[in-house]
Structure formats: C-alpha cells, structure tokens
Amino acid sequence: MTDELSADNEIEEEELYEHYKFKADPGQEIIRIDKFLIDRLPNTSRNKIQCSAKNGNIHVNGKAVKQNYKVKPGDDIAVVLPYPVREITLIPQNIPIDIAYEDDDLLVVYKPANMVVHPAYGNYKDTLVNALVYHIDNLPKPPADYFGRPGLVHRIDKNTTGLLVVAKTEMALTHLAKQFFDRTTDRYYYALVWGDIKEDATITGNVGRSLKNRKVMTVFPNGDYGKHAVTHYKILERFGYVTLVKCKLETGRTHQIRAHFQYIGNPLFNDPEYGGNKILKGTISATYKRFVENCFELLPGQALHAKTLGFMQPSTKKLLSFDSELPPNFSDLLSRWRNYSVPN
C-alpha cells in the first residue's frame, strides 16, 4: 500500500477502485481488521491502515468499516482507493541469466546470491524478473498478482542461491502452480546450521510474520497464528560446531527453513535476520573467533542453497529433474570447516 492510502470522504462508490481483496478463511480467528490487514499488505504500517479505514477505504462484504471492525470467518475484505491500481513498469534489462534448461513452456534458471527475484515498489531494476522480460517477450502474469511477478511460480530469498523454474506460457504457469500447491514437486535445499545436530528429524510449526519485527518470520508452535509449515531434514556432514543438512520442504512458507532452524536453536550460519551471524557454538579463543569471522566474510548472507528441483513438464508430462553445484564460496566455506580441528 502506498503513501496515498487516504482518500477524500466525498468520493462516490463508483469512483473507487479495488486495489486489494482478501477472503477470511473458515477458521479465521476474530481479530481487528487493522491487525488482519497488516499481515497481508507489504510495506504498510498499522497507522496507514487505520487512516484508510477512517476515510472509508476498507470494505467488508461491500460496506465500509472502521479500524476496530472484527474480522469473521468468510468475510470478503477489500481495500478501495480513488485511483486505478498502479502497476510496476517492468524494465527489460540485459542482465546475464544462468539458464540450466529451456523449452517452449518454461525455463529453469540458477539464481546467484545478492539478486532479488522480482521488483517491488522502490526497487524496480536489477532483479531476475527484469532479466527475464528482456530474455522472453511475453511472460505470463497471474491476474491477481499486482507486484509484477510474471512467470514466477516460486521464489527464493535475495541471498539464497539455487534453482528456480519460470513459466513462459499461461498454461505452464497454471500447471506448475498447481504442482507447487499440491506439493508434488521435489525440492531440496542445502543449509549449514549452527550446532552439532545428532539425527535426522522433522520440524513442524506454524510460520508467520513476527509480532515484534515485521521484517522476519517466526514460528508459532501452538498453531494460533501463521500458516502450517513442515520441514524435513537429513544430516549430510558434521563439523563439530556446525552441521550441513539437506532440507525437503513439505510446505513453502516465506523464510521457512530459516525460521524453523532458528526455532529449534540452530540458526543458519551467517543469517543476519535470524541470529546466525554471531558465534553461537565453539570456543572463546581468539583463533577460533578469527576463523569464524573469516568464514562469515565468504558469504553475503545465510548459508542456504536451493540444490535440486524436480517437477512434471506441463506439455509432455515428463518428469524433469535438475541439480546444481554449490556456489564456490559455499564450497569454500565447507572446505574450511572440514579442515578445522575441533578441540576434544
């Protein structure tokens, strides 16, 4: 939602445009509408939402409501403003793309670290989507998607590396989106996490936006908030103070792996948002401190890589599977830990 959220009280109903629309789930808890919307509108403060409600711009079941309205299961909620929806202009940019596979329906790309996947307000250029619209003339865009994410079926974080599939046609977009929704895709991530993890396990816990810090996600184990999330992991290699794990996502929540491992006390190595960019395990020696700090310097952020990706090709129905090498700095990081001697 933009800074122009407030509107003139004299605006007639037919002059308003619907910018956002949500339907409360059947199991929705009864909460204030400003609390409901702040979890669903990016880059928006509660004050903006409250001002919008005061000005008659928030409607429930077709009628304007105030900021203290309590959302109920099944409510149809809309934010209406006195100007048309502003689309982000997608700027084609000749940015090199590492394409692992391409056919008439889709392409699989390798995303490097430090690359944002799609544009958002205030960040219109230098994203993967900018590169894609240069490479492909007419990427399909979901009709309900107002953030300029043509062709995207899934995303990975800015500092996470690895594989993404991108649809080139409406048919492929619909088919691939259903596969992700039905959880029939195969996706594995490699993560280096703090701690000497002893056995393979599954992490279960609702993931939702933190109530204290809107920029990060947190786990709500009682299921009273957030969305159901399940992460399975297997141990690949132990290094004493850190462990390399292979993760399979049963669900695909924002920052799921990062939030889940923080929740069990094993944040991802060098994860600045989830506490992994501090020395959490090991000795207090100056030598060890220098070693870890040098390891931190290898990565721009969390040690997380989307290593494999498998799905059904929409037209041929053939199963496609892709594997990617770890980026050199991640491989170097693992080599350094292998050569480090953990004191007995």
QUIVEN-V329083 format. One record per pair of residues at least 24 apart in sequence whose ideal C-beta (glycine too) atoms are under 7 Angstrom apart, sorted by the first residue. I is the first residue (numbers start at 1). J is the second residue. D is the distance in Angstrom with one decimal. If there is no record, write none. Layout:
# QUIVEN-V329083
i:j:d
I:J:D
I:J:D
This chain:
# QUIVEN-V329083
i:j:d
1:41:5.0
1:44:4.2
1:48:6.1
2:121:7.0
5:48:4.8
5:51:6.4
5:52:4.7
5:57:7.0
6:51:5.1
6:52:6.4
6:55:5.0
7:55:5.1
7:57:5.3
7:81:5.9
7:82:4.7
8:82:6.8
9:55:6.1
9:56:6.3
11:82:4.7
15:82:6.0
16:80:4.0
16:81:6.7
16:82:5.9
17:80:6.4
17:81:5.9
17:83:6.4
17:84:5.2
17:85:6.3
18:78:5.2
18:80:5.3
19:79:5.1
19:80:6.8
19:81:5.2
19:85:5.4
20:78:6.8
20:79:4.2
21:78:4.9
22:77:4.7
23:76:5.6
24:71:5.3
24:72:6.6
24:73:5.6
24:74:6.0
24:75:4.3
24:77:6.7
25:73:6.6
26:73:5.0
26:74:6.6
27:73:6.6
28:71:6.3
28:73:4.6
30:70:5.0
30:71:6.7
30:72:5.9
31:70:6.7
31:71:5.7
32:67:7.0
32:68:5.9
32:70:6.2
33:58:6.3
33:65:6.2
33:67:6.5
33:69:4.6
33:71:5.4
34:67:4.8
36:71:4.6
39:209:5.5
43:121:6.6
52:79:6.6
57:81:6.0
85:146:6.0
87:148:7.0
88:119:5.3
88:124:6.4
88:147:6.8
88:148:4.0
90:119:6.8
90:129:6.6
90:130:6.8
90:133:5.0
90:148:5.5
91:124:6.1
91:125:5.6
91:130:5.6
92:130:6.6
92:133:4.8
92:134:3.8
93:125:6.4
93:126:6.8
93:130:4.3
93:131:5.9
93:134:5.5
94:134:5.5
95:126:6.9
95:130:6.4
95:131:3.8
97:131:5.1
97:135:5.9
100:163:6.6
100:322:5.5
101:322:6.4
104:168:6.9
105:168:5.8
105:169:5.7
105:172:4.0
105:313:6.8
105:314:5.2
105:315:5.5
106:165:5.8
106:166:6.3
106:167:5.4
106:168:5.7
106:172:5.1
106:176:6.9
107:166:5.3
107:168:6.7
108:163:6.0
108:165:5.2
108:309:6.6
108:322:5.4
109:164:5.4
109:166:6.3
110:162:6.9
110:163:6.1
110:324:5.7
111:156:6.2
111:161:6.3
111:162:6.3
111:164:5.6
112:161:5.9
113:159:5.1
113:161:5.2
113:300:5.0
113:301:6.9
113:327:6.7
114:158:6.6
114:159:6.5
114:300:5.2
115:158:6.7
116:158:5.1
117:152:6.8
117:155:4.8
117:156:6.8
118:147:6.6
118:148:6.3
118:149:4.5
118:152:6.2
119:148:5.1
120:147:6.0
132:166:6.1
136:168:5.8
139:168:6.7
140:167:5.8
140:169:5.9
140:170:4.5
140:173:4.5
142:173:6.9
153:177:5.5
153:180:5.8
154:180:5.8
154:252:6.4
156:306:5.3
157:255:7.0
159:300:5.0
159:301:2.9
159:302:5.9
160:302:6.8
160:304:4.7
160:305:6.9
160:306:6.4
161:305:4.9
161:306:7.0
161:327:5.0
162:305:5.0
162:306:2.6
162:307:6.1
162:324:5.8
163:306:5.2
163:309:4.2
163:322:5.6
163:324:5.3
165:309:6.3
165:311:6.4
171:314:6.1
172:314:4.6
175:314:3.7
176:311:6.5
176:314:6.5
179:311:5.4
179:312:6.3
180:252:6.6
183:250:6.4
185:310:6.3
185:311:4.6
186:308:6.7
186:310:3.5
186:321:7.0
187:248:7.0
187:249:5.8
187:306:6.9
187:308:6.8
187:309:5.7
188:246:5.7
188:247:6.8
188:248:5.7
188:307:5.4
188:308:4.4
189:247:4.4
189:257:6.0
189:304:6.1
189:305:6.4
189:306:5.5
189:307:6.2
190:244:6.6
190:246:6.0
190:305:4.7
190:307:5.0
190:326:6.6
191:245:5.4
191:247:5.8
191:257:6.0
191:268:5.5
191:303:6.3
191:304:4.9
192:242:5.6
192:244:5.4
192:268:6.9
192:269:4.3
192:303:3.8
192:333:6.7
193:242:6.6
193:243:5.6
193:245:6.0
193:261:5.1
193:266:4.4
193:267:6.8
193:268:5.5
193:269:6.4
194:242:5.8
194:266:5.3
194:267:5.5
194:269:6.2
194:276:6.1
194:280:4.4
194:281:5.4
195:243:6.3
195:265:6.8
195:266:4.3
195:281:5.7
196:238:6.0
196:240:6.0
196:241:6.8
196:243:6.2
197:235:5.9
197:243:4.3
197:245:6.7
197:266:6.3
200:233:6.5
200:234:4.5
200:235:6.0
201:233:6.5
202:230:6.4
202:231:7.0
202:232:4.9
203:231:4.6
203:260:4.2
203:263:6.9
203:264:5.9
204:230:5.1
205:229:6.4
205:260:6.7
205:263:5.9
207:253:4.2
207:256:5.5
207:259:5.2
215:273:6.8
216:255:6.9
216:273:4.9
216:274:6.7
217:254:5.7
217:255:4.3
217:259:4.4
218:259:6.1
219:259:5.6
219:260:6.4
219:263:3.9
227:253:5.7
229:253:4.6
229:256:5.2
229:260:6.8
231:256:6.1
231:257:5.9
231:260:4.6
239:337:4.1
239:338:6.8
240:342:3.3
241:281:4.0
241:282:4.4
241:342:6.5
242:269:5.7
242:337:6.1
244:334:6.5
257:304:6.4
258:302:6.2
268:302:4.3
268:303:5.8
268:304:5.8
269:303:4.3
270:296:5.0
270:299:5.0
270:301:6.4
270:302:6.0
270:303:5.8
271:301:6.7
271:302:3.8
272:301:6.2
276:302:6.4
283:343:6.4
291:340:6.3
295:333:5.7
295:336:5.8
298:329:4.6
298:332:5.8
298:333:5.1
299:329:5.8
299:333:6.6
303:330:6.3
303:333:6.4
305:330:5.9
